[in-house]
Amino acid sequence: MASSSPRPPLVAVPFLDLVTPHQQLENELLDVLRRALVRAAFVGGSEVEEFEREFAAFAGADGCVGVNSGTDALRFAYQALGTRPGDEVVTVSHTFIATTESITQAGGVPRFVDVNDATLTMDPAAVEAAITPRTVGIVPVHLYGQPCDMDPLLAIARRHGLWIVEDAAQAHGARYRDRPVGTMGAMAAWSFYPGKNLGSCGEGGAVTGNDSTQLGVVRQLREHGQSRKYYHDIEGYNGRLHAIQAGFLRVKLPHLNGWNEGRRRAAALYRQALADIPEIRLPVEADYSYHVWHLFVIRAERRDRLQAHLTARGIGTGLHYPLPLHLQAAYQNLGLGPGSLPATERAVGEILSLPMFPGLTEDQVGAVAEGIRDFYSGS
């Protein structure tokens, strides 16, 4: 009786590879450190100003203000647009809390709406019903690298006289009907946390926009409210982008389009490798979207057991996000219990983020697919 062939060795796949790109750019990144040491320029200065010019050009905006984090970017944008205590801001519950804690910190109140079941981004049909006389703005979140359906949201904002701040923290380089993400609202907020498509080597963020007055307010807010050194027109924050981080971002920015294409290639490989597994639902790329795949998020039956199975095989995964904001203890005062946002609540029990980074190989995608297929086949 012929013996069965041995199983191939398992291939470990990290959820995210931040080592390889930094090794590839090591000399240029070290040059940034050397410049900072020689100039003793660590906060603000030409490195930040040059990055602001370069990122504004990349994003298709007239101006950019570098700040300390994506959370600062959101808060400063809301404040620059005049958010006052009690103002309501419509956004989604399926996002990281930075989207909404910054609303509260600016004095506003988040008003949660449901997501589209296919894209998991803001459902425009839900927004109109959420608007009240206290509503001042809408914050669509371009989640996982996919733009929201912006045209209906822009029409709603025009009808009701509302501003829009685009939360573009996960969507560097994404496009909506050939318009760059971040160019459609009054302002856009960006995060450069290390794992983002464009990530610093620490914290970082930016606000982009076309109104120089509003951007000037953001600039003051990040600098303790200063109009010039030691002259404070308003109270502000210590929200500055460090020069070294700006320099790192300048090194990486020319590579971003290529890295995004690498993510798109990996997503295409996943689609092919996972297409025949009925127990999972693949993410969609909407017909209006140029998706940059910050994350590749499937929806899976028996999600938690599948995640444990993949972990045992050395395959990294994530949950983005396991508990929606409207059910978090931090927002119980808003009175939204289970059943308030059914599409969101259904999705969070099924979503599973698979490994995704620009250098993801066909063999690594194959190992992930094998792990998923092995789980559902029961072998």
N, C-alpha and C positions, 0 to 999 in steps of 0.2 A: 504494500500500500504506500503510495507516494506521500511523502510528508508535505504539509502545507508550507508555502514560502513564508519566511519570517516577516513580521511587520517592520516597516521602515522605522528608523529612529524618529522620535518626536522632534519637531523643530520648534524651539522656543521663539516667541515673537513678542517683543516689547510693545506696550501700548503706544509709546512715543519714544522716538530716538532724538534726543537733544545733544548727544555726544558727537555724532558724525559731522553735522554741519559746522559745529564749532571747531572741530579738528581741521576741517577743510579750510576754514577762514582764520585759523589760529594766528598767523603772522599779522594779518590786517587788524585783528582784534587787539593783539598785543601792541601794535603801533598806536592805537587809540590810548591805551594806558600810558605809553611812553610820552605821548604828546601832552596828556593831562599832567603828568609829573613834571615835565620840563616847564610847562606854562604855569603850573600851580593853578589851573583853571578847572574847578570841580563842580560849580553850580552856575548855570546860565552861561552867557558868553557866546562866542562865535560858533562853537560846536552845536549848541542848541539852535541858534538862529539859522545855521545852514540846514540842519535837519528839518526845521519848520518849513523852510522854502522848498526843500526837496519833497517832503511828504505832501505839502499842499499841491504841488505839481502832479504828483502821483495820484492823489485823490480827486483831482479835478476841481479843487476849491481855490478861492482867491486868497485865503489865509489859513494859518494853522498856529495853534498855541500848544506847545508841549507842556505836559503836566506830569505829576508824580504817579498817577495810576488811571486806569479806566474809570474807577469810581469817582475820583476827582473830576475827570472829564465830564461825566454825567451831571454831577452836582453843580459844577460851575456853569455848565450850559443852561440848566434849569434856572439858576439864579440870574444869569445874564439876560434871560428872557422874561424876568420879572415875576417869577413864582413867589406867591405870598402865602402866609399861613391860611390853611383851609382850602386852597386851590386844589381841584381834582385833576389828576393826570391819568389818562387811560393807557394801560399797558397790559402785558400778558403775565400770567402766573408761572408759565413754563419758561423760566430763565434763571440765571444766577441772581442772587439777592442784590447785587450791586445796582441793578436796574432800578430797583424800588427803594432800597434804603437811602439812595441819593435823593429820591423824590421827597421822602420824609425829612431828610436832613436839610433840604432846601425850604422846608415849611409846608410842602404839599401833602396830598393824600393820594396814594395809588388806588386806582379803580380798575380791578382786574376784569379782563374779558377772555373768552375761550380762544383756542387755536383752531386752525384748519386741520382736519384729521389727516390729510395727505402730507402736508408740508410741515406741520407742527409750528408754523408761524402764525402771527396775528390774523384772526378771521375778520375781514372788513365788515361782514354782515353783523358781527356782534358789537362792533364799535358804536354804530349809530344809536343803538338802544341804550348804551352806557352813558351817553352824554347828558349832563344836567346843566343847570344854569351856573354851577360852580366849576365846570370843566374849562381848563385853559389850554391843555395840550394833549398830544398823543405821542407815545414812544413805541414805535415798532422795533422789534428785536430781530435782526437778521441772523437767525439762529443756525448754528452748525455750519455756517458758510453760505447759506441760501438766503437770497433777498426775500423780504416780504413782498406781497402784492401791493405795490405802492400807489398805483393810479387811483384805485377806489379810496384809499386812505387820504390821498391829497385832495380828492374831491370833497370828502367829508370835512376835512380841515377847512377848506375854503368856504363851504356852506355855513360853518359854525364859527368862523373867525378864530380858529385854533392854531397854535404853532405845532410843528413836528420836530422832535429831536430823534434822529436815527441812532439807535444803539448798534454800532457797527463793530463791536468788540471782537466778533468772530468772523468777520467778513471782509478782510483786507483784500481788495482786488476784485471782489464780486461785482456783478453788473445786473441791472434790471432793465430789460428791453434796451440794451446797449448804453444805458446811463450808469455811470459808476455809482455804486452804493456810497452814500454819504453826501451826495450832491442834490438830493431832492427835498430835504427838510430845511428848516431854518438853520440848524446846526447838526453836526454829527459828532459822536463820542467814540473814541477808539481806545483799545487796551493793547499794550505791548508786553503783557505778562509773558514769561519765557515760552510757554507752550502754544502761544498764538501763531497764526500763519506768519506774521512779522512780530517776533518777540525780542525783547531786550535780554540782558543777562541779569535781570532783577525786575523791579517794578518800573512802569512807565505808561503814559497815556497821552492823548492829544484831543483837542477840539478843533474841528475844521468848520469853515463857514465862509460866507461871502459878505457879511455885514461887518465892516471894520469897527463900528461902535460896539456891537455885541462882543466881538473878539477882544476889544480893548478892555471890556469889563472882565472877561475871563482872565486876561493877562494881569489885571489888578488883583483879582481874587487869589490867584496862585502866589502872589507876591505880598501877602499881608495887607492888601488893599492899597499898596503904594502907587502913586502916579509918578513919583521919582523917589530916589532913595531917602528914607526917613520922613517922607511926606505922605500921610495916609488919608485918602479921601473917604475911604470906607473901611470897615473891618473885613479882613480877608483870612487867608489860610496860608500855611506853608505847604504849597502844592506844586513845587517846581520840579521840572524834569532835570535830573543830574546830567552834567556835561558828558561824563563817561558813558552813560546809557544812551545819550543822543548819538555819540560817536559810534557805539556798537550798532545802533539802528541804521546809521548812514552806511556802514559796511554791508549790512544785510539787505537794505532796500533794493539795490540793483538786482539781487537774486530772487526777489519775491515772485515775480511773474513766472520764472522757471520753476520755483518751488510749488506754486499753485498748479502748474501743469503737471508736475509730478503727482500731486494729490489727485488730480483729475484722472490720470492714468491708473492710479491705484484704485479709485472708485470704479472705473470701467472693468478692471480685473475682478473686483469683488462681484460686480453685477453678473459677469459671465460665470464665475466660479460658484455662486450661490443661487443661481436662477432656478435650479431644479429641486430646491428644498422647500416643500409646501408649508412647513411649520414656521417659517419666518417670512417677514414682510420687508422688502427692501426699501430704502429711502428713495424718494423721487427727486428728479431735477425738473422743476416746473418749466413750462414752455416759455415763460418770460425771463428765465433765470440763467445766468452764468454762475454756477455753483463752484465755490472754491474749497469745499470739503474740509473745513476745519475739523469736523468729526464725521465719521461714517456710522450712522446710528440705525440699526435694524430694530424691528419689533418681533419679539419671539415668544412662542408658547413656552411655558415653564421657564421663564427667563432666569430666575435665581439659580435653578439647578443647572441650566446651561452655563451660566457664568462660572459656577463652581467647577463644572467639568472642564471648561477652558483653562481656568486657573491651574487646575491640577496638571494640565498638559504644558504649562509654561507660557500660556497665551494671555497677554495683558488685556483687560477690558475696563470699561468705566460705565458709570450711570450718570447721565446728564439730562435730567436731574430726577432723583428718586422720589422726592416729596415736593409737590408744587407749593409755591409761595403762599397761596391763599389758605393752605392747610397747615402752615408752619405756626409754631407758637408765637412767633414775633408778630403775626398779623391776625391773631384771634379777635382783636378788638374790632376788626372790620365785619365780623359776623358772617363770614362765608364758610359754611360747613360742607361736608361731603355731599356731592351731587350738584354743587353750584356751577362747576365747569366740567361737564361730562367728557368732552373730547380730551381735555388735558388730563383728567383723572384716569381715563382709560389708558392713555398713552404711557403714563409714568410706570405702570405695572408691567409694561411690555418692552420698553426701550433698552437697548444694550449697545454701547459704543464699542466698536471693534478697533483694532490697531489702525492708526492712520498717521502717516507722515510722508514727506516727499520721496524719501528713498525706499519706501516699502517695495519689496521685490515680488515677482510672480511666485517664487517658491514660498515666501512668507504668507502671501494671500492664500496659496494652496494649502498651507498648513492650517490656517484658520478655518478654511472651508472644510478640510478633512475633519477637524475637531468638531465642528458643528454637525456635519453629516454623521459622524460616529455617534454623537449623543442621540440624535433622533432615530438612528437605526437600531439603537439599543445594544450595539456590539461592545 
